[in-house]
């Protein structure tokens, strides 16, 4: 099923383009960051961080979309923080599925995301696998995969138990201006340096 049919109360065509552009911006800003840091670009240990950093850069780019609100929440284990994006009463979380030709199909289950999944109320009280997003409240995943550039990106409406996808729609991978990519790269570089210094001072 095409997720656009269900998400129409919350998102318009411009929103889909903005989300797709943010994903492209995140990947390209991450690539700029890797290329401009010798330790990241020339040593195996640094190169291996790209997959982790892609999520960070995409999350940061998503917070720059006009017309959306966001909050940054810790996970249940309180060992990392994730961006929750909001448009009207729709909540969106982004998930990196892998860099190869056969990425994962679904993000890992998580306690906090289970709470968000409860927004997708069931069509039938005893059937948790068929959500019905009302015009007032909803939750979806922004799924992306790739390495230097995104291969695929989509919005997916998960079932309440996070075991499968009820509906999905691809996002357009729209290129963005170099200046916007550079701005995201610079902001993330400053943030990463700041966090490294904070960790060093605490240690």
Secondary structure, 3 states (H helix, E strand, C coil): CECHHHHCCCCCHHHHHHHHHHHHHHHHHHHHHHHCCHHHHHCHHHHCCHHHHHHHHHHHHHCCCCCCEEEEEECCCCCCEEEEEEECCEEEEEEECCCCCCCCCCCCCCHHHHHHHCCCCEEECCEEEEECCCCCCEEEEEEEEECCCEEEEEEEEECCCCCCEEEEEECCCCCCCHHHHHHHHHHHHHHHHHHHHHHHHHC
